[in-house]
Amino acid sequence: MNEALEVLANPDHEITRDWVIIYDNVDDHDINIANYFPQCLFGTIILTTRNPNLGNLAPQSHLKLDVMPGDEAIEVLLRSAFEPSHLITEEDENRAREIAKELGYLPVALVQAGY
């Protein structure tokens, strides 16, 4: 892992500075995720977490996603689940309403459930 971080921090002619690392579901409070960041001022790191303290790693770039209003959540779920040409039925809406409620109206969970 250290070798990979070193390559990203000091790119050569084969590696650019335009890299992206995605850490998904960084919820374990015992892991210091900053240990897995290359030591440089370029590149992009995206992490998803339910740990609000990790927003301190990049206070200027931290985006907190909160729960969605019910109608908006249902719309997001339906748009994720069906092709634009699909005519949404009342049954589709009722199922989406149940799923959205079960998922707590969380945006990322709703989009993932639609796929």
Order of alpha helices (4+ residues) and beta strands (2+ residues): alpha-beta-beta-alpha-alpha-alpha
